[in-house]
Each structure stands twice: as C-alpha cells, then as structure tokens.
Amino acid sequence: MNLSYWEYQSWLSNIDYTIVGSGIVGLNTALHLKDRFPDSRILILERGFLPNGASTKNAGFACYGSLSEILDDLDSHSEQEVVELIQKRKKGLELLRKNLGDDAIGYKCFGGYELFLPEDEQLYQSCVSQIKTVNDLLKPVFGGEVFGTKTNIFNFKNIKEPLVYNKFEAQINTGKMMEALLQKVHLAGIKILNSITVEDVLENDTSVEVKTDKFLFHTKKLLIATNGFASKMGISGVKPARAQVLITKPIKNLKVKGTFHLDKGYYYFRNIDDRILFGGGRNLDFKAEETTEMEQTARIQNKLEALLKSTILPDVPFEIDHRWSGIMGVGSTKSPIVKQLSNNVYCGVRLGGMGVAIGSLIGMELAEMVE
C-alpha cells in the first residue's frame, strides 16, 4: 500500500457497503442502498477503466425473449417459471425507464422481429403455430397479445416469411444508459474506484477484509455484482459466456429499423446511427465462448459477416467499422442468483444475457436483502 493518510481516510475508511462491479446491477444496488441508508458510506470497485463485462458492451435490446427462445425455455422450465422470468424482464425495464427516463437511455419502441433461415423450416412452422398459445400464456403479463406476424418490409433475403413480430420490444442506447447511471451514482455521493481487481476476501463476524491488487481495506458488507466474472469470486452455478459483436460503417438510406433475432436469440441485430450492429454466434462453439477473454474469433466473425451478406444486407454494400466482445453470466437455468452467501457477503449474478432487462431489478433486490 502506497496510500497517504488522506487517501485512506477519504476513500477506504469506515466503509459500510462495498460493491464489486460497476455494471447495471452494481450501480443500481448502490443507488438503492443509498435510498435505504442515506448516511452510509458506499464504495464500488471496478476491475476495468470502464464497466468491464457486458453493461457497456451489449447490443442495447430492451427485450423479453424471442418467440423461439420462449418456446425453447418452455421445454426446460415450467410455464410458471417462464412467465416469472418474463415478468422480471418487464418489471426490470419499467424500473430502468422510471429511474433514468426514456430520453436519458435513448429508448425507442420500434418493435422486435424474429427471422428464420430456410433450414429452420420446421422450427418456423412450430413457432408460428404456437403464437396463440404463447400469447395466451403472456396476456396476464402484458395485457394484450405479444406476438404476431408482419410482412418483410426490410428486403431481407433467404428467410421464411412473414416475420414473427413483437410490438413491445424496443432499443436503448447502452452508452447513454450507463452514463446516466454513473452520473446518478456520483451525484448520490457514492465513490467508484476503477482498475481495481479483488484478489481475496476474508470475513469475520463484523466485517470483511478485502484484498485488491492495489490495497487492502475493511468493509461491513460486501456485495458481488460481477455477473460473467462471478466464478472468479468463487460463486458456483455461473459460467462466463462471451458475446462477439460487430458494427458497420454508416449505410446510406438504411431501411432496417427495430430489434431483430435469429436462431433462438443466439444472433441479434439492430439499427443505430445508420449502421447495423450485429452480434451473437456463441452457439457455433459453446465451449470456446465459455471464457472471460474479450477477444474475437474468425469463426464467429466470419459467420456474422456471411449472414450480413446473405440475409440482412443482401444487396447493400457495407464495410465493418468496429468489433468487440462482452462477457455474460449464464447457467443451467435462466433464473438469476440473488442471495446471501455468508454473514456479510451477498451476490446478484447470472443474468443470462438479459442484463438490460433485469439488471435494475436485480440491483434493487440485492440492496433490499442487506441489513
């Protein structure tokens, strides 16, 4: 430790609550703790110079799950579990919009579409035939029909028609959302220290000793909100899942508008600033993408580009401007883990690729669990 007396007293003394992770969950946890305990000293530790997981890396989908994804979930979860998952997503998005406002997060409800390739004929027919069944299941949640069909007005090629449509799906601007959250946290007097990696945690009856790569300190309570990196904190039941993304350069007269899913939600794309943002493909190699390394692979990037050429922008010249990766937290079930791990340690992790939708809610639930 090469800290001055002033640094230690101002940033690392008498900490009531320390949160590991400054993503959507971590920031919302801090804000709800501050609401509950206005006089508390709250510290957030972040391993990256920016939130370094999926919160600033995602595609900006305000979504509830594509039709094929929901039907797939019904094969491995009960109807009640699936409905509860979608209720959480709806409640979480409502909370996000209420807390920050639609303008601050760039919320635009253009609707969401699901595309099916010709080789997915059987899946497509199965999905279309079960639209009424799923709508009946979700009607109590949304107060109306969620799924229907729409004509292909976007000139997509090599797909089944009509497209499956969800009028409730929307886009957000991920960068604006995180900027708004960070600003709210700073205004609340909550401190964030970036580029800090937690290396070890030692708990006693009244506090937790936290050892980082740069200093050691004590906190009364420790809350882990690292999601895709949860296993590095010793939390079982969560595996990292890398999501690879690319974005095109601006495209003149781009007609695509909305959020779009392919292949049970494993591929997803949208318009932003006259560009196409396109991500996914981890189902090409689940094991290889079970990593916390934020890199790209030729196999997945080539597949994304191939789908752009054959299906999404078949007659439109485009150039790739940028590529990146984010790390999600997944498990054998899509239910998040929000629980007390020991006397003074808690966690809110395993968001299953739905961080935008449920992050605000998980942060609130985590904060309400703490005394």
Secondary structure, 3 states (H helix, E strand, C coil): CCCCHHHHHHHCCCEEEEEECCCHHHHHHHHHHHHHCCCCCEEEECCCCCCCCCCCCCCCEECCCCHHHHHHHHHHCCHHHHHHHHHHHHHHHHHHHHHHCHHHHCCECCCEEEECCHHHHHHHHHHHHCHHHHHHHHHHHHCCCCEEEECCCCCCCCCCCCEEEECCCEECCHHHHHHHHHHHHHHCCCEEECCCCEEEEEECCCCEEEEECCCEEEEEEEEECCHHHHHHHCCCCCEEEEEEEEEECCCCCCCCCCEEEECCCCEEEEEECCEEEEEECHHHCCCCCCCCCCCCCHHHHHHHHHHHHHHHCCCCCCCEEEEEEEEEEECCCCCCEEEECCCCEEEEECCCCCHHHHHHHHHHHHHHHCC
